[in-house]
Each structure stands twice: as C-alpha cells, then as structure tokens.
Amino acid sequence: MAAAARRFEDRVAIVTAAGSGIGAATARRLATEGARVIVADLSATRARAIAEAIGAPADRLAWLKMDAAEPAAVEATVELALSRWGRLDVLVNNAGYGEPALICDTTLASWNRTVAVTLTSVFLGLKYGLPPMRRRGGGVVVNTASVSGTAGDIGMAAYNAAKAGVINLTRAAALECAAQNIRVNCICPGGIDTRVTQVLAGDRADEVRRAMAAVHPLKRMGSADEIAAAIAFLASDEASFITGAALVADGGLTAGTGLPPFVPH
Ligand SMILES: NC(=O)c1ccc[n+]([C@@H]2O[C@H](COP(=O)([O-])OP(=O)(O)OC[C@H]3O[C@@H](n4cnc5c(N)ncnc54)[C@H](O)[C@@H]3O)[C@@H](O)[C@H]2O)c1
C-alpha cells in the first residue's frame, strides 16, 4: 500500500466546526498529512472527542471551544495558533447553520443566527486569519459553502442566501489576497451524510437519507471524508494555481437542468 501523502508537513491549520462531520474529517486528514491542527468547535465535548480520536501528540494538535460567529472567539483561535506554533498556513472556515422554515415563518432571530454562523463567520475568519498569513508571505483559506449557495431550496432561504454570500465573499477575498500569495477557495458539497442529517430529520433520518441519495446522479449521499479530500486538495500545493474557485463536490447533483431525458435512459 502506498504511504499516505504528507502535503502539510510543517504547516499550521485551523479548522472551525471541526467537532463533527466535514470539519472533523478535514482536521483528521490535515493532521494525517503532517499539519499541526487546531480543532475548533462550538461544542467542547465534540472538539475534545475529535482531537482525542485523531490521537496526534499534544504538541501537534489542540482543541478549543469557540463560536465562529463571535469576533473575539475567532481572534482567540487565530491567536492560539500563533502563540503555540508561531504561524498560520491553512484556515478552513467550515461553520454553517440553517433552520428549515418558509420565508414568512422565519423569525428575524433565526435569519440573523443563520447569517452570523454561515456567512459572518467566514468574514471573521478572513479578518483575523489573513494578517498573519500576509506577514509570513502566504497561506491558504478554504471556506465551506454548499450547492445550496448556487441554487435555492424550499424552506432554506436564509441558508441559501448566506451560502451564496460565502461563494462571492470567497471570490472577493481571492482577488484582495492574490498579490500576497494567499489563495482563497470554497467547496460546495451536495448532500453529505453527517450529524446534521440526523439533527434536521430526527426519526425520519433514514427516509431523508434515501430521498437524498435518490436525487444525486451517483445515487448516494457523499461522505465527510470525500469532502475532506477535496478541501485538502484545495489547501495543498497541488492546487497552487486555483484561487477564487467554488469547487462543486455533489455526486452530479447540479450537473443537470432538471428537465426529463429526451431519450429513454
Ligand atoms: N452535510 C451536508 O449535507 C452539507 C452540505 C453542504 C454544506 N455543508 C456545510 O458543511 C459544514 C459542516 O457541516 P456538517 O454536515 O459537517 O455538520 P455537522 O453537524 O456534522 O457538524 C457541524 C459542527 O459545527 C459545529 N458548530 C455549529 N455552530 C458552530 C459555531 N457557531 N461555531 C463553531 N462551531 C459550530 C457543531 O458543534 C458541529 O460539531 C457546514 O458549513 C454546512 O453548512 C454540509
């Protein structure tokens, strides 16, 4: 068996919302490939559990409880990377949040929290993460957007609007940072089978998983590891000429027009 790639040797990474799902898989992937990683999550329990499961020595891995929508918490997360390891090379802004509701039933509080956790968190990550990258002469940011930022969903308007914002914020940041050797990209996953499926669907989770699988041309949901692989690619030097991109990883979900086939298929 081929040895695992070590694309992040000597690099320092922060992954937000890393206590579960895509963020946890990304933290694990980066650590496995040699990065020193901060596992940051709103839930201390989840962040600690993932850090322990990754199992890297304490001088290579740290976890902390933080709210990615809170400026002081984001600043403190960046400061932790700098105080512990003196640099920040890779920032994965992965937090996102949505509460299903039709527009007229969406409370202002729910709208504001969705935008704060999904979009403002990315702005804050950039605001506090870019200066140390500039000082060192480069770095990489990967933001977790969604196919829900490229098209609408019934009952997810706030999330749709916020994820669309993440995609265009990514482009604006890429332009601003290109001259400083900082690349900024985002990933647009389709339906990924993570904790959120269970949380949103409750005891209908299996039914929702089947329905989700059916609408993807590959006839299954994606896994967190598959998205982590795409994030790691964007964060690595293999993607050295890619910036401002929104990489879709959705099993073909957004490849079609939605029109029925014109010939038997
Ligand atoms: N699962 C999918 O189908 C899917 C599809 C497209 C995009 N995404 C996006 O991927 C990202 C991760 O989702 P997931 O499916 O891995 O979810 P998940 O539920 O498995 O994990 C989410 C993690 O985020 C943490 N979190 C929530 N709010 C936070 C905050 N304010 N600050 C810090 N951490 C916070 C939670 O504690 C949890 O550990 C989100 O941005 C989500 O919108 C998910």
The ligand as an SDF file (V2000), in Angstrom:
LIG
                    3D

 44 48  0  0  0  0  0  0  0  0999 V2000
  -23.9770   17.8150    5.4620 N   0  0  0  0  0  0  0  0  0  0  0  0
  -24.3010   18.3520    4.2970 C   0  0  0  0  0  0  0  0  0  0  0  0
  -25.0880   17.8120    3.5130 O   0  0  0  0  0  0  0  0  0  0  0  0
  -23.6810   19.6600    3.8770 C   0  0  0  0  0  0  0  0  0  0  0  0
  -23.8240   20.0510    2.5420 C   0  0  0  0  0  0  0  0  0  0  0  0
  -23.2640   21.2560    2.1420 C   0  0  0  0  0  0  0  0  0  0  0  0
  -22.5880   22.0440    3.0390 C   0  0  0  0  0  0  0  0  0  0  0  0
  -22.4750   21.6460    4.3320 N   0  0  0  0  0  0  0  0  0  0  0  0
  -21.7510   22.5390    5.2340 C   0  0  0  0  0  0  0  0  0  0  0  0
  -20.6720   21.8330    5.8040 O   0  0  0  0  0  0  0  0  0  0  0  0
  -20.3390   22.4290    7.0630 C   0  0  0  0  0  0  0  0  0  0  0  0
  -20.2340   21.3490    8.1150 C   0  0  0  0  0  0  0  0  0  0  0  0
  -21.4580   20.6510    8.1680 O   0  0  0  0  0  0  0  0  0  0  0  0
  -21.5480   19.1180    8.6190 P   0  0  0  0  0  0  0  0  0  0  0  0
  -22.5230   18.4700    7.6930 O   0  0  0  0  0  0  0  0  0  0  0  0
  -20.1910   18.5530    8.7790 O   0  0  0  0  0  0  0  0  0  0  0  0
  -22.2920   19.2830   10.0160 O   0  0  0  0  0  0  0  0  0  0  0  0
  -22.1780   18.5280   11.4350 P   0  0  0  0  0  0  0  0  0  0  0  0
  -23.4790   18.7530   12.0910 O   0  0  0  0  0  0  0  0  0  0  0  0
  -21.6750   17.1340   11.2820 O   0  0  0  0  0  0  0  0  0  0  0  0
  -21.0550   19.3630   12.2040 O   0  0  0  0  0  0  0  0  0  0  0  0
  -21.2190   20.7080   12.4460 C   0  0  0  0  0  0  0  0  0  0  0  0
  -20.3220   21.1220   13.6010 C   0  0  0  0  0  0  0  0  0  0  0  0
  -20.3940   22.5500   13.6480 O   0  0  0  0  0  0  0  0  0  0  0  0
  -20.3520   22.9550   14.9800 C   0  0  0  0  0  0  0  0  0  0  0  0
  -20.8590   24.3100   15.0730 N   0  0  0  0  0  0  0  0  0  0  0  0
  -22.1390   24.7240   14.9090 C   0  0  0  0  0  0  0  0  0  0  0  0
  -22.2080   26.0550   15.0540 N   0  0  0  0  0  0  0  0  0  0  0  0
  -20.9540   26.4900   15.2830 C   0  0  0  0  0  0  0  0  0  0  0  0
  -20.3820   27.7610   15.5450 C   0  0  0  0  0  0  0  0  0  0  0  0
  -21.1560   28.8660   15.5930 N   0  0  0  0  0  0  0  0  0  0  0  0
  -19.0520   27.8550   15.7660 N   0  0  0  0  0  0  0  0  0  0  0  0
  -18.2700   26.7430   15.7520 C   0  0  0  0  0  0  0  0  0  0  0  0
  -18.7550   25.5040   15.5260 N   0  0  0  0  0  0  0  0  0  0  0  0
  -20.0810   25.3800   15.2960 C   0  0  0  0  0  0  0  0  0  0  0  0
  -21.2290   21.9150   15.6750 C   0  0  0  0  0  0  0  0  0  0  0  0
  -20.9880   21.8870   17.0850 O   0  0  0  0  0  0  0  0  0  0  0  0
  -20.7990   20.6260   14.9630 C   0  0  0  0  0  0  0  0  0  0  0  0
  -19.7380   19.9720   15.6590 O   0  0  0  0  0  0  0  0  0  0  0  0
  -21.4120   23.4950    7.3200 C   0  0  0  0  0  0  0  0  0  0  0  0
  -20.9430   24.7460    6.8810 O   0  0  0  0  0  0  0  0  0  0  0  0
  -22.5450   23.0370    6.4250 C   0  0  0  0  0  0  0  0  0  0  0  0
  -23.3920   24.1060    6.0690 O   0  0  0  0  0  0  0  0  0  0  0  0
  -22.9940   20.4710    4.7780 C   0  0  0  0  0  0  0  0  0  0  0  0
  1  2  1  0
  2  3  2  0
  2  4  1  0
  4  5  1  0
  4 44  2  0
  5  6  2  0
  6  7  1  0
  7  8  2  0
  8  9  1  0
  8 44  1  0
  9 10  1  0
  9 42  1  0
 10 11  1  0
 11 12  1  0
 11 40  1  0
 12 13  1  0
 13 14  1  0
 14 15  2  0
 14 16  1  0
 14 17  1  0
 17 18  1  0
 18 19  2  0
 18 20  1  0
 18 21  1  0
 21 22  1  0
 22 23  1  0
 23 24  1  0
 23 38  1  0
 24 25  1  0
 25 26  1  0
 25 36  1  0
 26 27  1  0
 26 35  1  0
 27 28  2  0
 28 29  1  0
 29 30  1  0
 29 35  2  0
 30 31  1  0
 30 32  2  0
 32 33  1  0
 33 34  2  0
 34 35  1  0
 36 37  1  0
 36 38  1  0
 38 39  1  0
 40 41  1  0
 40 42  1  0
 42 43  1  0
M  CHG  2   8   1  16  -1
M  END
$$$$
